[in-house]
């Protein structure tokens, strides 16, 4: 009899566990479906799809290839961004600073990005055999060149700002002369005349018969 109750208890516990598991799994799936994307709308992908579906007039292969390369550049930018964010997010999740919803949002977007990269490679191979193996490398070079250009511009701008700072400081130190205000030479001349007059007064004030040593 005891073995029967044991079996019934085991089966009942197993059923309850499965229901609880199903409840949480359903809520997790709903949370994943409702998660916001990590990035904004992929404009480059939309532009390529629009060109691909254009019929009057049809887009040329050159236009489509240029649009696909632009799409690949956007894909590379997002891959690099997610690589930087992943380590930071993983540490924050371990520390409990952010919740699991942010991590779910990130991982879902990561999977979507992987699918986007695969789609780019497949599309590239439809234009040229083997282009799928090199399009991402070309896109990476475009990204690196753009970063180098922006860095060079920022450095040049910083140098120009530093070069203009001493001139601004000199202008601030130089007090503008107002109308009627004597300049430095006039002040020196007046001071010399005052000293000369003072010396003459001292000589006149000396008593008669006094001898110089």
C-alpha positions in Angstrom: 0.0 0.0 0.0 2.8 2.4 0.9 4.5 1.7 -2.4 1.2 2.8 -4.2 1.1 6.0 -2.3 4.7 6.6 -3.1 4.1 6.1 -6.8 1.1 8.4 -6.7 3.1 11.1 -4.8 5.9 10.8 -7.3 3.6 11.1 -10.3 1.8 14.0 -8.7 5.0 15.9 -7.9 6.2 15.3 -11.5 3.0 16.7 -13.0 3.2 19.8 -10.7 6.9 20.3 -11.6 6.1 20.1 -15.4 3.3 22.6 -15.0 5.5 25.1 -13.2 8.2 24.6 -15.8 5.7 25.1 -18.6 4.4 28.3 -17.0 7.9 29.9 -16.6 8.9 28.7 -20.1 5.8 30.2 -21.6 6.5 33.5 -19.9 10.2 33.4 -21.0 9.1 32.9 -24.6 6.7 35.8 -24.4 9.4 38.0 -22.9 11.8 37.0 -25.8 9.1 37.8 -28.4 8.4 41.2 -26.8 12.0 42.1 -26.4 13.1 45.4 -28.0 15.9 45.2 -30.6 19.4 46.2 -29.5 20.0 48.4 -32.6 17.8 50.8 -34.4 16.2 50.0 -37.8 18.7 48.7 -40.3 18.4 51.3 -43.0 21.1 49.8 -45.2 19.3 46.5 -45.4 16.0 48.1 -46.2 17.6 50.1 -49.0 19.0 47.0 -50.5 15.7 45.1 -50.4 13.9 48.1 -51.9 16.4 48.2 -54.8 16.1 44.4 -55.2 12.3 44.7 -55.5 12.4 47.7 -57.8 10.9 47.0 -61.2 10.5 50.3 -63.0 13.3 50.8 -63.8 15.1 47.7 -62.5 18.2 48.4 -60.4 21.5 47.6 -62.2 23.9 45.0 -60.8 26.3 47.9 -59.9 23.6 49.6 -57.9 22.7 46.4 -56.1 26.3 45.5 -55.3 27.0 49.0 -53.9 23.9 48.7 -51.8 24.9 45.2 -50.6 28.4 46.4 -49.7 26.8 49.3 -47.7 24.6 46.7 -45.9 27.8 44.6 -45.2 29.5 47.7 -43.7 26.5 48.3 -41.4 26.7 44.6 -40.4 30.4 44.9 -39.6 29.8 48.0 -37.5 27.2 46.2 -35.5 29.4 43.1 -35.0 32.2 45.2 -33.6 29.8 47.1 -31.3 28.3 43.9 -29.9 31.7 42.4 -29.3 32.5 45.5 -27.1 29.2 45.4 -25.3 29.1 41.6 -24.7 32.0 41.6 -22.1 30.6 44.6 -20.3 27.1 43.2 -20.1 28.4 39.8 -18.9 30.2 41.4 -16.0 27.2 43.6 -15.1 24.9 40.5 -15.1 27.3 38.6 -12.8 27.4 41.6 -10.5 23.6 41.8 -10.5 23.8 45.4 -11.8 21.4 44.7 -14.6 18.5 42.2 -15.0 18.2 39.2 -17.2 15.8 41.1 -19.5 18.7 43.2 -20.8 20.8 40.1 -21.4 17.9 38.4 -23.2 17.5 41.5 -25.4 21.2 41.4 -26.2 21.3 37.6 -27.0 18.2 37.8 -29.2 19.8 40.7 -31.2 23.0 38.8 -31.4 21.2 35.8 -33.1 19.5 38.2 -35.5 22.8 39.8 -36.4 24.3 36.3 -37.1 21.4 35.6 -39.5 21.9 39.0 -41.1 25.6 38.3 -41.8 24.7 34.9 -43.3 22.1 36.6 -45.5 24.7 39.1 -46.8 27.2 36.3 -47.7 24.5 34.4 -49.5 23.4 37.5 -51.4 27.0 38.3 -52.4 27.5 34.9 -53.9 24.5 35.5 -56.2 26.4 38.3 -57.9 29.9 36.8 -58.0 31.0 33.3 -57.1 33.2 33.6 -54.0 32.3 37.2 -53.3 30.7 36.1 -50.1 34.1 35.1 -48.8 35.5 38.6 -49.3 32.6 41.1 -48.9 33.0 41.2 -45.2 36.7 41.8 -45.4 36.1 44.6 -47.8 33.4 46.1 -45.5 35.9 45.8 -42.6 38.4 47.8 -44.5 35.8 50.5 -45.3 35.0 50.7 -41.6 38.7 51.0 -40.5 39.4 53.7 -43.1 36.4 55.7 -42.0 37.6 55.4 -38.4 41.1 56.5 -39.4 39.6 59.5 -41.2 37.5 60.6 -38.3 40.5 60.2 -35.9 42.7 62.3 -38.2 40.1 65.0 -38.4 39.6 65.0 -34.6 43.4 65.3 -34.1 43.7 68.1 -36.6 40.8 70.0 -35.0 42.4 69.5 -31.5 45.7 70.9 -32.8 44.0 74.0 -34.3 42.2 74.6 -31.0 45.5 74.3 -29.0 47.3 76.6 -31.5 44.5 79.3 -31.1 44.6 79.2 -27.3 47.9 81.2 -26.8 46.6 83.9 -29.1 43.4 84.2 -27.2 45.3 84.4 -23.9 47.5 87.2 -25.3 44.5 89.2 -26.4 43.0 88.8 -23.0 46.2 90.1 -21.3 46.4 93.1 -23.6 44.2 95.8 -22.1 42.6 97.9 -24.8 43.6 101.5 -24.6 40.6 103.9 -24.2 40.4 107.4 -25.8 42.5 109.9 -23.8 44.4 107.2 -21.8 48.2 107.9 -21.9 50.5 105.3 -23.3 53.5 103.8 -21.5 56.0 106.2 -23.1 54.0 109.3 -22.0 53.8 108.0 -18.4 57.6 107.5 -18.4 58.2 111.0 -19.6 56.0 112.5 -17.0 57.7 110.4 -14.3 61.1 111.7 -15.4 60.0 115.3 -15.3 58.5 114.8 -11.9 61.8 113.3 -10.6 63.7 116.2 -12.2 61.5 118.8 -10.5 61.8 117.1 -7.2 65.6 117.1 -7.5 65.6 120.9 -8.1 63.4 121.5 -5.2 65.8 119.6 -2.9 68.7 121.7 -4.1 66.9 125.0 -3.4 65.9 123.8 0.0 69.5 123.1 1.1 70.9 125.7 3.7 73.4 128.3 2.4 77.0 127.5 3.3 76.5 123.8 3.3 79.3 122.0 1.5 79.1 118.9 -0.6 81.3 116.1 0.5 
